[in-house]
Amino acid sequence: MNRKVSVGDGIETTWFKSSYSDSSNPSDCVEIAVSSGTILVRDSKNAQGPRLSIASAAWADFLRGTGRE
């Protein structure tokens, strides 16, 4: 599922749900979005809440470490 919303700077961002989300509770997962060289991470249950901002290079390192490139 993808949702497009503004991140507060007037730029529309598309959020993607984790492919590992529990299908029995579709709102209980993590979502990510790509924004200007950073990856944004948020809790899908609190879409207006805080977001974690991770540099794209650090995200790529994380994915390599998990084997999910």
PDB file of N, CA, C, O and CB in Angstrom:
ATOM      1  N   MET A   1       0.837  -1.167   0.000  1.00  0.00           N
ATOM      2  CA  MET A   1       0.000   0.000   0.000  1.00  0.00           C
ATOM      3  C   MET A   1       0.890   1.240   0.000  1.00  0.00           C
ATOM      4  O   MET A   1       1.868   1.300   0.745  1.00  0.00           O
ATOM      5  CB  MET A   1      -0.957  -0.007   1.210  1.00  0.00           C
ATOM      6  N   ASN A   2       0.569   2.196  -0.801  1.00  0.00           N
ATOM      7  CA  ASN A   2       1.303   3.451  -0.878  1.00  0.00           C
ATOM      8  C   ASN A   2       0.364   4.588  -0.503  1.00  0.00           C
ATOM      9  O   ASN A   2      -0.804   4.601  -0.891  1.00  0.00           O
ATOM     10  CB  ASN A   2       1.901   3.667  -2.297  1.00  0.00           C
ATOM     11  N   ARG A   3       0.889   5.541   0.257  1.00  0.00           N
ATOM     12  CA  ARG A   3       0.109   6.726   0.596  1.00  0.00           C
ATOM     13  C   ARG A   3       0.951   7.950   0.316  1.00  0.00           C
ATOM     14  O   ARG A   3       2.117   8.013   0.707  1.00  0.00           O
ATOM     15  CB  ARG A   3      -0.354   6.699   2.076  1.00  0.00           C
ATOM     16  N   LYS A   4       0.359   8.931  -0.367  1.00  0.00           N
ATOM     17  CA  LYS A   4       1.072  10.165  -0.662  1.00  0.00           C
ATOM     18  C   LYS A   4       0.588  11.252   0.285  1.00  0.00           C
ATOM     19  O   LYS A   4      -0.607  11.533   0.374  1.00  0.00           O
ATOM     20  CB  LYS A   4       0.872  10.588  -2.140  1.00  0.00           C
ATOM     21  N   VAL A   5       1.535  11.856   0.989  1.00  0.00           N
ATOM     22  CA  VAL A   5       1.223  12.947   1.901  1.00  0.00           C
ATOM     23  C   VAL A   5       2.368  13.945   1.896  1.00  0.00           C
ATOM     24  O   VAL A   5       3.482  13.624   1.482  1.00  0.00           O
ATOM     25  CB  VAL A   5       0.959  12.419   3.332  1.00  0.00           C
ATOM     26  N   SER A   6       2.091  15.138   2.354  1.00  0.00           N
ATOM     27  CA  SER A   6       3.122  16.157   2.468  1.00  0.00           C
ATOM     28  C   SER A   6       3.948  15.886   3.715  1.00  0.00           C
ATOM     29  O   SER A   6       3.405  15.455   4.733  1.00  0.00           O
ATOM     30  CB  SER A   6       2.502  17.578   2.512  1.00  0.00           C
ATOM     31  N   VAL A   7       5.248  16.130   3.653  1.00  0.00           N
ATOM     32  CA  VAL A   7       6.112  15.960   4.826  1.00  0.00           C
ATOM     33  C   VAL A   7       6.288  17.274   5.576  1.00  0.00           C
ATOM     34  O   VAL A   7       7.169  17.385   6.429  1.00  0.00           O
ATOM     35  CB  VAL A   7       7.479  15.409   4.408  1.00  0.00           C
ATOM     36  N   GLY A   8       5.467  18.263   5.271  1.00  0.00           N
ATOM     37  CA  GLY A   8       5.532  19.521   5.995  1.00  0.00           C
ATOM     38  C   GLY A   8       6.237  20.617   5.245  1.00  0.00           C
ATOM     39  O   GLY A   8       6.169  21.778   5.650  1.00  0.00           O
ATOM     40  N   ASP A   9       6.915  20.289   4.162  1.00  0.00           N
ATOM     41  CA  ASP A   9       7.623  21.314   3.401  1.00  0.00           C
ATOM     42  C   ASP A   9       6.944  21.561   2.063  1.00  0.00           C
ATOM     43  O   ASP A   9       7.528  22.179   1.174  1.00  0.00           O
ATOM     44  CB  ASP A   9       9.082  20.910   3.186  1.00  0.00           C
ATOM     45  N   GLY A  10       5.715  21.081   1.917  1.00  0.00           N
ATOM     46  CA  GLY A  10       4.963  21.275   0.682  1.00  0.00           C
ATOM     47  C   GLY A  10       5.266  20.245  -0.390  1.00  0.00           C
ATOM     48  O   GLY A  10       4.627  20.250  -1.443  1.00  0.00           O
ATOM     49  N   ILE A  11       6.230  19.357  -0.147  1.00  0.00           N
ATOM     50  CA  ILE A  11       6.584  18.328  -1.116  1.00  0.00           C
ATOM     51  C   ILE A  11       5.814  17.064  -0.785  1.00  0.00           C
ATOM     52  O   ILE A  11       5.838  16.595   0.353  1.00  0.00           O
ATOM     53  CB  ILE A  11       8.114  18.060  -1.122  1.00  0.00           C
ATOM     54  N   GLU A  12       5.131  16.515  -1.776  1.00  0.00           N
ATOM     55  CA  GLU A  12       4.383  15.290  -1.561  1.00  0.00           C
ATOM     56  C   GLU A  12       5.321  14.096  -1.526  1.00  0.00           C
ATOM     57  O   GLU A  12       6.186  13.952  -2.390  1.00  0.00           O
ATOM     58  CB  GLU A  12       3.325  15.108  -2.647  1.00  0.00           C
ATOM     59  N   THR A  13       5.150  13.250  -0.537  1.00  0.00           N
ATOM     60  CA  THR A  13       6.002  12.084  -0.341  1.00  0.00           C
ATOM     61  C   THR A  13       5.150  10.829  -0.383  1.00  0.00           C
ATOM     62  O   THR A  13       4.048  10.803   0.166  1.00  0.00           O
ATOM     63  CB  THR A  13       6.775  12.176   0.995  1.00  0.00           C
ATOM     64  N   THR A  14       5.650   9.798  -1.028  1.00  0.00           N
ATOM     65  CA  THR A  14       4.943   8.527  -1.088  1.00  0.00           C
ATOM     66  C   THR A  14       5.520   7.591  -0.037  1.00  0.00           C
ATOM     67  O   THR A  14       6.722   7.325  -0.017  1.00  0.00           O
ATOM     68  CB  THR A  14       5.041   7.898  -2.503  1.00  0.00           C
ATOM     69  N   TRP A  15       4.655   7.097   0.831  1.00  0.00           N
ATOM     70  CA  TRP A  15       5.048   6.181   1.899  1.00  0.00           C
ATOM     71  C   TRP A  15       4.749   4.758   1.474  1.00  0.00           C
ATOM     72  O   TRP A  15       3.708   4.488   0.875  1.00  0.00           O
ATOM     73  CB  TRP A  15       4.319   6.518   3.222  1.00  0.00           C
ATOM     74  N   PHE A  16       5.668   3.840   1.784  1.00  0.00           N
ATOM     75  CA  PHE A  16       5.536   2.427   1.440  1.00  0.00           C
ATOM     76  C   PHE A  16       5.520   1.605   2.719  1.00  0.00           C
ATOM     77  O   PHE A  16       6.341   1.814   3.612  1.00  0.00           O
ATOM     78  CB  PHE A  16       6.686   1.968   0.503  1.00  0.00           C
ATOM     79  N   LYS A  17       4.589   0.677   2.800  1.00  0.00           N
ATOM     80  CA  LYS A  17       4.556  -0.230   3.948  1.00  0.00           C
ATOM     81  C   LYS A  17       5.615  -1.307   3.791  1.00  0.00           C
ATOM     82  O   LYS A  17       5.957  -1.701   2.676  1.00  0.00           O
ATOM     83  CB  LYS A  17       3.162  -0.868   4.106  1.00  0.00           C
ATOM     84  N   SER A  18       6.119  -1.770   4.899  1.00  0.00           N
ATOM     85  CA  SER A  18       7.088  -2.852   4.899  1.00  0.00           C
ATOM     86  C   SER A  18       6.469  -4.114   4.309  1.00  0.00           C
ATOM     87  O   SER A  18       5.308  -4.425   4.572  1.00  0.00           O
ATOM     88  CB  SER A  18       7.600  -3.118   6.321  1.00  0.00           C
ATOM     89  N   SER A  19       7.239  -4.828   3.521  1.00  0.00           N
ATOM     90  CA  SER A  19       6.750  -6.095   2.956  1.00  0.00           C
ATOM     91  C   SER A  19       6.658  -7.161   4.045  1.00  0.00           C
ATOM     92  O   SER A  19       6.081  -8.224   3.818  1.00  0.00           O
ATOM     93  CB  SER A  19       7.677  -6.579   1.811  1.00  0.00           C
ATOM     94  N   TYR A  20       7.214  -6.893   5.212  1.00  0.00           N
ATOM     95  CA  TYR A  20       7.153  -7.833   6.333  1.00  0.00           C
ATOM     96  C   TYR A  20       6.010  -7.514   7.300  1.00  0.00           C
ATOM     97  O   TYR A  20       5.946  -8.085   8.388  1.00  0.00           O
ATOM     98  CB  TYR A  20       8.474  -7.828   7.086  1.00  0.00           C
ATOM     99  N   SER A  21       5.109  -6.607   6.913  1.00  0.00           N
ATOM    100  CA  SER A  21       3.996  -6.253   7.786  1.00  0.00           C
ATOM    101  C   SER A  21       3.106  -7.458   8.028  1.00  0.00           C
ATOM    102  O   SER A  21       2.917  -8.297   7.147  1.00  0.00           O
ATOM    103  CB  SER A  21       3.182  -5.106   7.185  1.00  0.00           C
ATOM    104  N   ASP A  22       2.566  -7.533   9.226  1.00  0.00           N
ATOM    105  CA  ASP A  22       1.642  -8.599   9.595  1.00  0.00           C
ATOM    106  C   ASP A  22       0.307  -8.340   8.900  1.00  0.00           C
ATOM    107  O   ASP A  22      -0.351  -7.342   9.195  1.00  0.00           O
ATOM    108  CB  ASP A  22       1.463  -8.683  11.150  1.00  0.00           C
ATOM    109  N   SER A  23      -0.098  -9.198   8.003  1.00  0.00           N
ATOM    110  CA  SER A  23      -1.317  -8.986   7.231  1.00  0.00           C
ATOM    111  C   SER A  23      -2.582  -9.083   8.083  1.00  0.00           C
ATOM    112  O   SER A  23      -3.641  -8.637   7.644  1.00  0.00           O
ATOM    113  CB  SER A  23      -1.388  -9.989   6.107  1.00  0.00           C
ATOM    114  N   SER A  24      -2.503  -9.656   9.297  1.00  0.00           N
ATOM    115  CA  SER A  24      -3.681  -9.736  10.158  1.00  0.00           C
ATOM    116  C   SER A  24      -4.012  -8.379  10.777  1.00  0.00           C
ATOM    117  O   SER A  24      -5.135  -8.159  11.230  1.00  0.00           O
ATOM    118  CB  SER A  24      -3.461 -10.775  11.260  1.00  0.00           C
ATOM    119  N   ASN A  25      -3.039  -7.472  10.797  1.00  0.00           N
ATOM    120  CA  ASN A  25      -3.263  -6.125  11.305  1.00  0.00           C
ATOM    121  C   ASN A  25      -2.514  -5.154  10.399  1.00  0.00           C
ATOM    122  O   ASN A  25      -1.392  -4.756  10.711  1.00  0.00           O
ATOM    123  CB  ASN A  25      -2.796  -5.990  12.797  1.00  0.00           C
ATOM    124  N   PRO A  26      -3.130  -4.767   9.274  1.00  0.00           N
ATOM    125  CA  PRO A  26      -2.418  -3.975   8.266  1.00  0.00           C
ATOM    126  C   PRO A  26      -1.949  -2.593   8.715  1.00  0.00           C
ATOM    127  O   PRO A  26      -1.113  -1.991   8.042  1.00  0.00           O
ATOM    128  CB  PRO A  26      -3.286  -3.811   7.095  1.00  0.00           C
ATOM    129  N   SER A  27      -2.455  -2.080   9.819  1.00  0.00           N
ATOM    130  CA  SER A  27      -2.003  -0.756  10.264  1.00  0.00           C
ATOM    131  C   SER A  27      -0.862  -0.858  11.264  1.00  0.00           C
ATOM    132  O   SER A  27      -0.393   0.163  11.768  1.00  0.00           O
ATOM    133  CB  SER A  27      -3.161   0.018  10.884  1.00  0.00           C
ATOM    134  N   ASP A  28      -0.410  -2.065  11.559  1.00  0.00           N
ATOM    135  CA  ASP A  28       0.634  -2.272  12.562  1.00  0.00           C
ATOM    136  C   ASP A  28       1.968  -2.550  11.882  1.00  0.00           C
ATOM    137  O   ASP A  28       2.409  -3.698  11.818  1.00  0.00           O
ATOM    138  CB  ASP A  28       0.260  -3.433  13.508  1.00  0.00           C
ATOM    139  N   CYS A  29       2.609  -1.501  11.374  1.00  0.00           N
ATOM    140  CA  CYS A  29       3.875  -1.707  10.674  1.00  0.00           C
ATOM    141  C   CYS A  29       4.678  -0.415  10.573  1.00  0.00           C
ATOM    142  O   CYS A  29       4.289   0.632  11.089  1.00  0.00           O
ATOM    143  CB  CYS A  29       3.620  -2.269   9.281  1.00  0.00           C
ATOM    144  N   VAL A  30       5.792  -0.528   9.900  1.00  0.00           N
ATOM    145  CA  VAL A  30       6.675   0.597   9.631  1.00  0.00           C
ATOM    146  C   VAL A  30       6.480   0.998   8.176  1.00  0.00           C
ATOM    147  O   VAL A  30       6.284   0.143   7.313  1.00  0.00           O
ATOM    148  CB  VAL A  30       8.172   0.240   9.932  1.00  0.00           C
ATOM    149  N   GLU A  31       6.535   2.287   7.905  1.00  0.00           N
ATOM    150  CA  GLU A  31       6.476   2.798   6.534  1.00  0.00           C
ATOM    151  C   GLU A  31       7.741   3.591   6.254  1.00  0.00           C
ATOM    152  O   GLU A  31       8.327   4.188   7.158  1.00  0.00           O
ATOM    153  CB  GLU A  31       5.208   3.680   6.310  1.00  0.00           C
ATOM    154  N   ILE A  32       8.159   3.592   4.984  1.00  0.00           N
ATOM    155  CA  ILE A  32       9.315   4.382   4.583  1.00  0.00           C
ATOM    156  C   ILE A  32       8.948   5.263   3.395  1.00  0.00           C
ATOM    157  O   ILE A  32       7.990   4.988   2.672  1.00  0.00           O
ATOM    158  CB  ILE A  32      10.511   3.467   4.235  1.00  0.00           C
ATOM    159  N   ALA A  33       9.721   6.319   3.207  1.00  0.00           N
ATOM    160  CA  ALA A  33       9.570   7.217   2.061  1.00  0.00           C
ATOM    161  C   ALA A  33      10.957   7.733   1.702  1.00  0.00           C
ATOM    162  O   ALA A  33      11.825   7.855   2.567  1.00  0.00           O
ATOM    163  CB  ALA A  33       8.579   8.406   2.375  1.00  0.00           C
ATOM    164  N   VAL A  34      11.160   8.032   0.433  1.00  0.00           N
ATOM    165  CA  VAL A  34      12.425   8.592  -0.048  1.00  0.00           C
ATOM    166  C   VAL A  34      12.221  10.085  -0.248  1.00  0.00           C
ATOM    167  O   VAL A  34      11.261  10.504  -0.894  1.00  0.00           O
ATOM    168  CB  VAL A  34      12.901   7.899  -1.381  1.00  0.00           C
ATOM    169  N   SER A  35      13.127  10.889   0.310  1.00  0.00           N
ATOM    170  CA  SER A  35      13.000  12.336   0.211  1.00  0.00           C
ATOM    171  C   SER A  35      14.384  12.982   0.148  1.00  0.00           C
ATOM    172  O   SER A  35      15.107  12.983   1.144  1.00  0.00           O
ATOM    173  CB  SER A  35      12.196  12.893   1.404  1.00  0.00           C
ATOM    174  N   SER A  36      14.752  13.517  -0.979  1.00  0.00           N
ATOM    175  CA  SER A  36      15.982  14.304  -1.154  1.00  0.00           C
ATOM    176  C   SER A  36      17.227  13.706  -0.491  1.00  0.00           C
ATOM    177  O   SER A  36      17.845  14.343   0.362  1.00  0.00           O
ATOM    178  CB  SER A  36      15.765  15.677  -0.611  1.00  0.00           C
ATOM    179  N   GLY A  37      17.588  12.495  -0.879  1.00  0.00           N
ATOM    180  CA  GLY A  37      18.804  11.885  -0.376  1.00  0.00           C
ATOM    181  C   GLY A  37      18.694  11.285   1.012  1.00  0.00           C
ATOM    182  O   GLY A  37      19.696  10.852   1.582  1.00  0.00           O
ATOM    183  N   THR A  38      17.494  11.256   1.562  1.00  0.00           N
ATOM    184  CA  THR A  38      17.275  10.644   2.867  1.00  0.00           C
ATOM    185  C   THR A  38      16.119   9.657   2.786  1.00  0.00           C
ATOM    186  O   THR A  38      15.272   9.726   1.895  1.00  0.00           O
ATOM    187  CB  THR A  38      16.997  11.720   3.938  1.00  0.00           C
ATOM    188  N   ILE A  39      16.111   8.751   3.731  1.00  0.00           N
ATOM    189  CA  ILE A  39      15.008   7.814   3.872  1.00  0.00           C
ATOM    190  C   ILE A  39      14.271   8.211   5.144  1.00  0.00           C
ATOM    191  O   ILE A  39      14.883   8.372   6.200  1.00  0.00           O
ATOM    192  CB  ILE A  39      15.506   6.310   3.923  1.00  0.00           C
ATOM    193  N   LEU A  40      12.974   8.366   5.039  1.00  0.00           N
ATOM    194  CA  LEU A  40      12.145   8.693   6.194  1.00  0.00           C
ATOM    195  C   LEU A  40      11.470   7.414   6.670  1.00  0.00           C
ATOM    196  O   LEU A  40      11.021   6.605   5.858  1.00  0.00           O
ATOM    197  CB  LEU A  40      11.086   9.794   5.845  1.00  0.00           C
ATOM    198  N   VAL A  41      11.400   7.231   7.978  1.00  0.00           N
ATOM    199  CA  VAL A  41      10.773   6.054   8.573  1.00  0.00           C
ATOM    200  C   VAL A  41       9.755   6.543   9.592  1.00  0.00           C
ATOM    201  O   VAL A  41      10.031   7.455  10.372  1.00  0.00           O
ATOM    202  CB  VAL A  41      11.835   5.102   9.237  1.00  0.00           C
ATOM    203  N   ARG A  42       8.566   5.924   9.579  1.00  0.00           N
ATOM    204  CA  ARG A  42       7.536   6.303  10.552  1.00  0.00           C
ATOM    205  C   ARG A  42       6.713   5.084  10.954  1.00  0.00           C
ATOM    206  O   ARG A  42       6.736   4.048  10.289  1.00  0.00           O
ATOM    207  CB  ARG A  42       6.616   7.402   9.974  1.00  0.00           C
ATOM    208  N   ASP A  43       5.998   5.230  12.041  1.00  0.00           N
ATOM    209  CA  ASP A  43       5.065   4.222  12.527  1.00  0.00           C
ATOM    210  C   ASP A  43       3.744   4.439  11.802  1.00  0.00           C
ATOM    211  O   ASP A  43       3.189   5.536  11.854  1.00  0.00           O
ATOM    212  CB  ASP A  43       4.885   4.301  14.090  1.00  0.00           C
ATOM    213  N   SER A  44       3.230   3.417  11.129  1.00  0.00           N
ATOM    214  CA  SER A  44       1.995   3.587  10.353  1.00  0.00           C
ATOM    215  C   SER A  44       0.793   3.898  11.223  1.00  0.00           C
ATOM    216  O   SER A  44      -0.189   4.459  10.736  1.00  0.00           O
ATOM    217  CB  SER A  44       1.718   2.346   9.546  1.00  0.00           C
ATOM    218  N   LYS A  45       0.845   3.544  12.510  1.00  0.00           N
ATOM    219  CA  LYS A  45      -0.269   3.840  13.411  1.00  0.00           C
ATOM    220  C   LYS A  45      -0.301   5.314  13.815  1.00  0.00           C
ATOM    221  O   LYS A  45      -1.304   5.800  14.336  1.00  0.00           O
ATOM    222  CB  LYS A  45      -0.180   2.966  14.657  1.00  0.00           C
ATOM    223  N   ASN A  46       0.801   6.018  13.571  1.00  0.00           N
ATOM    224  CA  ASN A  46       0.898   7.425  13.946  1.00  0.00           C
ATOM    225  C   ASN A  46       1.502   8.206  12.785  1.00  0.00           C
ATOM    226  O   ASN A  46       2.605   8.743  12.890  1.00  0.00           O
ATOM    227  CB  ASN A  46       1.749   7.603  15.237  1.00  0.00           C
ATOM    228  N   ALA A  47       0.770   8.263  11.685  1.00  0.00           N
ATOM    229  CA  ALA A  47       1.280   8.863  10.449  1.00  0.00           C
ATOM    230  C   ALA A  47       1.681  10.331  10.605  1.00  0.00           C
ATOM    231  O   ALA A  47       2.546  10.806   9.869  1.00  0.00           O
ATOM    232  CB  ALA A  47       0.241   8.744   9.366  1.00  0.00           C
ATOM    233  N   GLN A  48       1.080  11.050  11.532  1.00  0.00           N
ATOM    234  CA  GLN A  48       1.427  12.456  11.735  1.00  0.00           C
ATOM    235  C   GLN A  48       2.496  12.622  12.814  1.00  0.00           C
ATOM    236  O   GLN A  48       2.918  13.742  13.102  1.00  0.00           O
ATOM    237  CB  GLN A  48       0.183  13.257  12.109  1.00  0.00           C
ATOM    238  N   GLY A  49       2.927  11.530  13.402  1.00  0.00           N
ATOM    239  CA  GLY A  49       3.899  11.572  14.493  1.00  0.00           C
ATOM    240  C   GLY A  49       5.321  11.754  14.007  1.00  0.00           C
ATOM    241  O   GLY A  49       5.550  12.113  12.851  1.00  0.00           O
ATOM    242  N   PRO A  50       6.270  11.509  14.881  1.00  0.00           N
ATOM    243  CA  PRO A  50       7.687  11.714  14.552  1.00  0.00           C
ATOM    244  C   PRO A  50       8.164  10.789  13.442  1.00  0.00           C
ATOM    245  O   PRO A  50       7.637   9.695  13.240  1.00  0.00           O
ATOM    246  CB  PRO A  50       8.544  11.507  15.786  1.00  0.00           C
ATOM    247  N   ARG A  51       9.173  11.261  12.737  1.00  0.00           N
ATOM    248  CA  ARG A  51       9.782  10.482  11.646  1.00  0.00           C
ATOM    249  C   ARG A  51      11.275  10.422  11.877  1.00  0.00           C
ATOM    250  O   ARG A  51      11.897  11.386  12.324  1.00  0.00           O
ATOM    251  CB  ARG A  51       9.463  11.104  10.244  1.00  0.00           C
ATOM    252  N   LEU A  52      11.828   9.283  11.568  1.00  0.00           N
ATOM    253  CA  LEU A  52      13.267   9.096  11.633  1.00  0.00           C
ATOM    254  C   LEU A  52      13.831   9.381  10.252  1.00  0.00           C
ATOM    255  O   LEU A  52      13.333   8.843   9.263  1.00  0.00           O
ATOM    256  CB  LEU A  52      13.640   7.658  12.117  1.00  0.00           C
ATOM    257  N   SER A  53      14.844  10.203  10.166  1.00  0.00           N
ATOM    258  CA  SER A  53      15.483  10.548   8.899  1.00  0.00           C
ATOM    259  C   SER A  53      16.857   9.890   8.845  1.00  0.00           C
ATOM    260  O   SER A  53      17.697  10.119   9.716  1.00  0.00           O
ATOM    261  CB  SER A  53      15.599  12.094   8.730  1.00  0.00           C
ATOM    262  N   ILE A  54      17.085   9.069   7.813  1.00  0.00           N
ATOM    263  CA  ILE A  54      18.329   8.315   7.676  1.00  0.00           C
ATOM    264  C   ILE A  54      18.968   8.655   6.335  1.00  0.00           C
ATOM    265  O   ILE A  54      18.292   8.644   5.307  1.00  0.00           O
ATOM    266  CB  ILE A  54      18.074   6.782   7.797  1.00  0.00           C
ATOM    267  N   ALA A  55      20.258   8.955   6.336  1.00  0.00           N
ATOM    268  CA  ALA A  55      20.960   9.244   5.083  1.00  0.00           C
ATOM    269  C   ALA A  55      20.862   8.031   4.152  1.00  0.00           C
ATOM    270  O   ALA A  55      20.919   6.888   4.606  1.00  0.00           O
ATOM    271  CB  ALA A  55      22.456   9.611   5.354  1.00  0.00           C
ATOM    272  N   SER A  56      20.714   8.283   2.864  1.00  0.00           N
ATOM    273  CA  SER A  56      20.573   7.199   1.882  1.00  0.00           C
ATOM    274  C   SER A  56      21.721   6.199   1.956  1.00  0.00           C
ATOM    275  O   SER A  56      21.496   4.995   1.836  1.00  0.00           O
ATOM    276  CB  SER A  56      20.491   7.775   0.475  1.00  0.00           C
ATOM    277  N   ALA A  57      22.954   6.681   2.152  1.00  0.00           N
ATOM    278  CA  ALA A  57      24.104   5.780   2.233  1.00  0.00           C
ATOM    279  C   ALA A  57      24.002   4.877   3.466  1.00  0.00           C
ATOM    280  O   ALA A  57      24.330   3.693   3.397  1.00  0.00           O
ATOM    281  CB  ALA A  57      25.418   6.588   2.271  1.00  0.00           C
ATOM    282  N   ALA A  58      23.550   5.430   4.583  1.00  0.00           N
ATOM    283  CA  ALA A  58      23.382   4.630   5.802  1.00  0.00           C
ATOM    284  C   ALA A  58      22.274   3.604   5.618  1.00  0.00           C
ATOM    285  O   ALA A  58      22.387   2.479   6.104  1.00  0.00           O
ATOM    286  CB  ALA A  58      23.072   5.536   7.009  1.00  0.00           C
ATOM    287  N   TRP A  59      21.201   3.979   4.922  1.00  0.00           N
ATOM    288  CA  TRP A  59      20.104   3.041   4.642  1.00  0.00           C
ATOM    289  C   TRP A  59      20.612   1.890   3.764  1.00  0.00           C
ATOM    290  O   TRP A  59      20.275   0.728   3.993  1.00  0.00           O
ATOM    291  CB  TRP A  59      18.913   3.775   3.942  1.00  0.00           C
ATOM    292  N   ALA A  60      21.420   2.226   2.765  1.00  0.00           N
ATOM    293  CA  ALA A  60      21.977   1.189   1.886  1.00  0.00           C
ATOM    294  C   ALA A  60      22.862   0.226   2.693  1.00  0.00           C
ATOM    295  O   ALA A  60      22.821  -0.985   2.475  1.00  0.00           O
ATOM    296  CB  ALA A  60      22.794   1.835   0.728  1.00  0.00           C
ATOM    297  N   ASP A  61      23.653   0.764   3.615  1.00  0.00           N
ATOM    298  CA  ASP A  61      24.469  -0.084   4.493  1.00  0.00           C
ATOM    299  C   ASP A  61      23.587  -0.994   5.339  1.00  0.00           C
ATOM    300  O   ASP A  61      23.879  -2.179   5.501  1.00  0.00           O
ATOM    301  CB  ASP A  61      25.361   0.780   5.403  1.00  0.00           C
ATOM    302  N   PHE A  62      22.516  -0.438   5.873  1.00  0.00           N
ATOM    303  CA  PHE A  62      21.571  -1.226   6.672  1.00  0.00           C
ATOM    304  C   PHE A  62      20.992  -2.377   5.842  1.00  0.00           C
ATOM    305  O   PHE A  62      20.949  -3.517   6.303  1.00  0.00           O
ATOM    306  CB  PHE A  62      20.430  -0.326   7.206  1.00  0.00           C
ATOM    307  N   LEU A  63      20.550  -2.076   4.624  1.00  0.00           N
ATOM    308  CA  LEU A  63      19.968  -3.124   3.767  1.00  0.00           C
ATOM    309  C   LEU A  63      20.992  -4.202   3.434  1.00  0.00           C
ATOM    310  O   LEU A  63      20.669  -5.390   3.423  1.00  0.00           O
ATOM    311  CB  LEU A  63      19.419  -2.512   2.470  1.00  0.00           C
ATOM    312  N   ARG A  64      22.218  -3.787   3.164  1.00  0.00           N
ATOM    313  CA  ARG A  64      23.276  -4.789   2.910  1.00  0.00           C
ATOM    314  C   ARG A  64      23.457  -5.700   4.120  1.00  0.00           C
ATOM    315  O   ARG A  64      23.632  -6.910   3.974  1.00  0.00           O
ATOM    316  CB  ARG A  64      24.619  -4.093   2.566  1.00  0.00           C
ATOM    317  N   GLY A  65      23.416  -5.123   5.291  1.00  0.00           N
ATOM    318  CA  GLY A  65      23.590  -5.890   6.511  1.00  0.00           C
ATOM    319  C   GLY A  65      22.455  -6.871   6.766  1.00  0.00           C
ATOM    320  O   GLY A  65      22.654  -7.890   7.428  1.00  0.00           O
ATOM    321  N   THR A  66      21.269  -6.576   6.248  1.00  0.00           N
ATOM    322  CA  THR A  66      20.131  -7.466   6.439  1.00  0.00           C
ATOM    323  C   THR A  66      19.965  -8.430   5.270  1.00  0.00           C
ATOM    324  O   THR A  66      19.138  -9.340   5.323  1.00  0.00           O
ATOM    325  CB  THR A  66      18.860  -6.658   6.627  1.00  0.00           C
ATOM    326  N   GLY A  67      20.760  -8.227   4.204  1.00  0.00           N
ATOM    327  CA  GLY A  67      20.631  -9.077   3.013  1.00  0.00           C
ATOM    328  C   GLY A  67      19.431  -8.714   2.157  1.00  0.00           C
ATOM    329  O   GLY A  67      18.993  -9.528   1.344  1.00  0.00           O
ATOM    330  N   ARG A  68      18.870  -7.475   2.323  1.00  0.00           N
ATOM    331  CA  ARG A  68      17.667  -7.042   1.606  1.00  0.00           C
ATOM    332  C   ARG A  68      17.953  -5.950   0.598  1.00  0.00           C
ATOM    333  O   ARG A  68      17.119  -5.059   0.437  1.00  0.00           O
ATOM    334  CB  ARG A  68      16.628  -6.562   2.581  1.00  0.00           C
ATOM    335  N   GLU A  69      19.072  -5.967  -0.083  1.00  0.00           N
ATOM    336  CA  GLU A  69      19.421  -4.918  -1.058  1.00  0.00           C
ATOM    337  C   GLU A  69      18.446  -4.874  -2.195  1.00  0.00           C
ATOM    338  O   GLU A  69      18.590  -4.053  -3.101  1.00  0.00           O
ATOM    339  CB  GLU A  69      20.816  -5.131  -1.602  1.00  0.00           C
TER     340      GLU A  69
END
